[in-house]
Amino acid sequence: MGKSFEDIKLEDAFAFIENNVDAVVLIDSEADTYKTLVKNNPLFSMIDETGNYGDLVQKLWFHLGKNQETVSEDYQVFIPTFGKFTGKYNKRLKLVKNETTHIVEATIYPYDDRLYILILNELDNSEYMRDFLTSEKITTIQNTYLFSMYIDLFRDSTSSISITEISDDTMHGELKYSEWRMMIVNMIWPDDQQMFLERTDPQYLKKNLMPGRTSSFDCLMQNLEGKYIWVKLTFSRAETNNSEEDFRYVFMVQDIHENSVQLMSTLKKYEELASKDALTDVFNHGRIETEIYNAIEIVGRTDRKVSMMMFDIDFFKSVNDKFGHAVGDMTLKHFAYMIKDYFKKSNVVLGRWGGEEFVAVCYDADIEKVTAYAEEIREKVSCEEFKIAGAVTVSTGLTEIKKEDSFSAAFDRMDKALYKAKNEGRNRVESLN
């Protein structure tokens, strides 16, 4: 039989705790090490007898779930800050072992400025379920915000730092805003880093964000697994009694990846629809015209060879007159498909100029190469059997773009070459340079 209430002393209580607590760990934050004093629960087999404190923080606070992935290297700069405490601290952790989630209560007692005592106890899941159910909707909303903190530019300080992927709680360590910027920039997509540094610069924020106003921008940023996702970075300047001289801000990082990918996919679809000829599914007049301008600009500033060709289906009007426009449309689609198929392994952009005329911009191809292209296409078309229309031939005009060319100069040569091919009997290839 156990002792009576009156007989239980402090040493008895400590003995009971020692035998019943799941784990007790002594931490030396300056030496970045720990040693295990008590380990009564096999759940904590992940905690060695002695080890690195940073590794322990990652195992407990940064635990990512069933996949057992670790935090990406860039984010590990936060581990030392996240593992510092200035007072008693209590939180609940979710640890996964053998695909089962365990709820653990962690309590930190600072022993002195450098030493902490960490006490861990696994909770019965039923104790946690009520809190989980009541906060599930709030957590779903909050989890779109991957990161948040409070900034005081006057003191160059941050506070209330919360990394939602790691914990629902805020970090207790101190971190200068100027230091934070240079830590976080490594997690931004390289092409977006300059914009990030400009938009997070203290002078930019002071000048461009008035009290009560909010500013945001989108960029690619690493998540904890090291994968780049689309996020929205938002600064909101606080309104205070001394707003003109008080530079305090709330900063948040919101996960917008799924919506951004969906939006970009939709925009890409409409961009393609706006650029394509509805009948033949090659680029339309406006888009191929833009391609010619781009090619002329490239040749003007580089040594790259680019040539152009214009196709015209011979006697196409007679196809429409004899068989009707439906057969004419079918013939145009068949012809465009043949050209696209021929160029599918070449760096060639094809578009419909209008009616039965098509233009191809051929990159990395001089006049000799495109002449060979054009002759092969001419022969293929003349041997092809077009449904209902039967035999069809094509005339082609070629030119190679010169460094000094304007759009009109290059296009005029190609157009004249085509006119020559048609004027000299059709089913021909002609070039002008």
Residue pairs with C-beta under 8 A, 6 or more apart in sequence:
3 12
18 24
18 38
19 40
20 40
21 38
21 40
21 119
21 120
21 121
22 39
22 40
22 41
22 43
22 44
22 104
22 120
22 121
22 122
23 36
23 38
23 39
23 40
23 41
23 44
23 47
23 118
23 119
23 120
23 121
24 36
24 37
24 38
24 39
24 117
24 118
24 119
24 120
25 34
25 35
25 36
25 37
25 47
25 56
25 117
25 118
25 120
26 34
26 35
26 36
26 37
26 111
26 115
26 116
26 117
26 118
27 33
27 34
27 53
27 56
27 115
27 116
27 117
27 118
28 34
28 53
28 114
28 115
29 53
29 83
29 84
29 114
29 115
29 116
30 114
31 53
31 114
32 52
32 53
32 54
32 80
33 50
33 51
33 52
33 53
34 50
34 51
34 52
34 53
34 56
34 118
35 49
35 50
36 47
36 48
36 49
36 50
39 47
41 120
41 122
43 95
43 97
43 102
43 104
43 122
44 120
46 59
46 95
46 97
47 56
47 59
53 83
54 76
54 79
54 80
54 83
57 79
57 82
57 83
58 70
58 71
58 76
58 79
60 93
60 95
60 104
60 106
61 82
61 83
61 93
61 166
61 167
62 70
62 71
62 79
62 82
62 166
62 224
63 93
63 94
63 95
63 96
64 70
64 71
64 165
64 224
64 225
65 94
65 96
66 96
66 99
68 96
69 224
69 225
71 79
71 166
71 224
71 225
72 222
72 223
72 224
72 225
72 226
73 226
74 186
74 187
74 222
74 226
75 187
75 222
75 224
77 183
78 163
78 166
78 171
78 183
80 173
81 161
81 171
81 173
81 174
81 175
82 163
82 166
82 171
82 173
83 173
84 172
84 173
85 108
85 110
85 116
85 172
85 173
86 110
86 172
87 110
87 172
88 107
88 108
88 109
88 110
89 107
89 108
89 172
90 105
90 106
90 107
90 108
91 105
91 106
91 167
91 169
92 103
92 104
92 105
92 106
92 123
92 128
93 103
93 104
93 105
93 106
94 101
94 102
94 103
94 104
95 101
95 102
95 104
96 102
102 122
103 122
103 123
103 125
103 127
103 128
104 120
104 121
104 122
104 123
105 120
105 121
105 122
105 123
106 118
106 119
106 120
107 118
107 119
108 116
108 117
108 118
109 116
109 117
109 119
110 116
111 117
139 168
142 164
142 168
143 164
143 165
143 255
144 254
144 255
144 256
145 164
145 252
145 253
145 254
145 255
146 163
146 164
146 165
146 223
146 231
146 253
146 254
146 255
147 161
147 162
147 163
147 164
147 251
147 252
147 253
148 160
148 161
148 162
148 164
148 250
148 251
148 252
148 253
149 158
149 159
149 160
149 161
149 162
149 180
149 250
149 251
150 158
150 159
150 160
150 248
150 249
150 250
150 251
151 157
151 158
151 177
151 235
151 248
151 249
151 250
151 251
152 158
152 159
152 177
152 247
152 248
153 177
153 202
153 205
153 206
153 247
153 248
153 249
154 245
154 246
154 247
154 248
156 176
156 177
156 178
156 202
157 174
157 175
157 176
157 177
158 174
158 175
158 176
158 177
158 180
160 170
161 170
161 171
161 173
161 175
162 168
162 169
162 170
162 171
163 171
165 223
165 224
166 224
177 202
178 202
181 197
181 200
184 196
185 193
185 196
185 197
187 221
187 222
188 196
188 219
188 220
188 221
188 222
189 219
189 220
189 221
189 228
191 220
192 219
192 220
192 221
195 217
195 219
196 219
196 233
198 204
199 215
199 217
199 233
199 235
200 233
200 235
202 247
205 215
205 235
205 237
205 247
205 249
206 247
208 215
209 215
209 235
209 237
209 249
210 237
211 237
211 238
211 239
211 240
211 243
211 244
211 246
212 237
212 238
212 239
212 243
213 236
213 237
214 234
214 235
214 236
214 237
215 234
215 235
216 232
216 233
216 234
216 235
217 232
217 233
218 230
218 231
218 232
218 233
218 256
218 260
219 230
219 231
219 233
220 228
220 229
220 230
220 231
221 228
221 229
221 231
221 233
221 253
222 228
222 229
223 229
223 255
229 255
229 257
230 255
230 256
230 257
230 260
230 261
231 253
231 254
231 255
231 256
231 257
232 253
232 254
232 256
233 251
233 252
233 253
234 251
234 252
234 253
234 254
235 249
235 250
235 251
236 249
236 250
236 251
236 252
237 247
237 248
237 249
238 246
238 248
238 249
238 250
240 246
240 248
275 283
275 284
275 286
275 287
276 282
276 283
276 284
276 287
277 283
277 284
277 285
277 336
277 351
277 352
279 329
279 332
279 333
279 352
280 332
280 333
280 335
280 336
280 337
280 352
281 333
281 336
281 340
282 288
282 336
282 339
282 340
282 350
282 351
282 352
282 358
283 291
283 349
283 350
283 351
283 352
284 351
284 352
285 351
285 352
285 353
285 354
287 351
288 349
288 350
288 351
288 352
288 353
288 359
288 361
289 351
291 349
291 351
291 361
292 308
292 359
292 361
292 407
292 410
292 411
293 407
295 306
295 308
295 361
295 363
295 401
296 401
296 405
296 406
296 407
296 410
298 304
298 306
299 305
299 306
299 401
299 402
299 403
299 405
300 403
300 404
300 405
304 363
304 364
305 364
305 365
305 366
305 400
306 361
306 362
306 363
306 364
306 365
306 400
306 401
307 362
307 365
307 366
307 367
307 369
307 370
307 398
307 399
307 400
307 401
308 359
308 360
308 361
308 362
308 370
308 398
308 399
308 400
308 401
308 410
308 411
308 414
309 359
309 360
309 362
309 370
309 373
309 374
309 396
309 397
309 398
309 414
310 353
310 357
310 358
310 359
310 360
310 396
310 397
310 414
310 415
310 417
310 418
311 335
311 339
311 357
311 358
311 359
311 360
311 377
311 394
311 395
311 396
312 356
312 357
312 394
312 395
312 396
312 418
312 422
313 319
313 331
313 332
313 335
313 356
313 392
313 393
313 394
314 392
314 393
314 394
314 395
314 422
314 426
314 427
315 393
315 426
316 328
316 331
316 355
316 356
319 327
319 328
319 331
319 389
319 392
320 327
320 328
323 388
323 389
327 388
327 389
328 389
330 387
330 388
330 389
331 386
331 388
331 389
331 392
332 352
332 356
334 384
334 386
334 387
335 358
335 381
335 386
335 392
335 394
336 350
336 352
336 358
338 377
338 380
338 381
338 384
339 350
339 358
339 360
339 377
340 350
342 373
342 376
342 377
342 380
343 350
343 360
343 373
346 362
346 365
346 373
347 362
347 363
347 364
347 365
348 360
348 361
348 362
348 363
348 365
349 360
349 361
349 363
350 358
350 359
350 360
351 358
351 359
351 360
352 358
352 359
353 359
359 414
362 369
362 370
362 373
365 373
366 400
367 398
367 399
367 400
367 431
367 433
370 398
370 400
370 431
371 398
371 429
371 431
374 396
374 398
374 429
375 429
377 394
377 396
378 393
378 394
378 396
378 427
378 428
378 429
381 392
381 393
381 394
382 391
382 392
382 393
382 394
382 427
384 392
385 391
386 392
393 426
393 427
394 427
395 418
395 421
395 422
395 426
395 427
395 428
395 429
396 418
396 421
396 428
396 429
396 430
397 414
397 415
397 416
397 417
397 418
397 419
397 420
397 421
397 430
397 431
397 432
398 414
398 417
398 429
398 430
398 431
398 432
399 410
399 413
399 414
399 417
399 431
399 432
399 433
400 433
401 410
402 409
402 410
402 433
413 432
413 433
414 432
416 432
417 430
417 431
417 432
418 430
420 430
420 432
421 428
421 429
421 430
422 428
424 430
